[in-house]
Amino acid sequence: MVVERKKLKSIEIDIEKNVFKLNGEDMKGVSRLDIDFDNGKWTLLVTKDEFYTQ
């Protein structure tokens, strides 16, 4: 498994408006979020489904 590390700048979740943005970009296909705050630093692990067809 390859884990791509990216900088976490912002996260926006509004359940009533069905909004989920990560670093200002709409997110689709996300099946799980794990967010952690430790010693003043945030980390976020996103599990995402991607579909490929021929």
N, C-alpha and C positions, 0 to 999 in steps of 0.2 A: 504494500500500500504506500502511495506517495502522498505526503502531506505538504501542501503548498502554504507557506507562511506569508501573510499579508499584514500590512499595518492597519490596526483598528482605529479609525478616526471618529466614526459616529454610528449609532444604531437608532432607528426609529421604528417603534411598533405601536400601532393604533388598531386595536381589535375591532372597535366600532366602525372604523372607516376601511377596514381590510387593507391596511398599509404595513408593509415591512420593507424597510430600506436599510441597507448596510453601506456605509461610506457614501450615502447619497444616491445609491443605485437600487432600483427595485429588485427584490429577490423572488425567484420562482423555484419550485421544485425542492424546497427545503423540508426535510422530514424531522430534523432535530436540531436544537440549539443547546449548547452547554456554555454558560457564562460564569466566570469566576472573578472575584476581587480578592487579591492577596497582597498585603504590604503596599497598598496604594496603587496597584497596577491591575488593569482589567485584561482578561483573556477571553476569547470567544472561539468555540469550535463549532463549525457549521457542517452538518451532514446533509448532503444534497444528492438528489436523484437526477441523473442525466440520461437521456434516451438517445440512442443512435440507430439509424435505419440505413438500409442499403438502397 
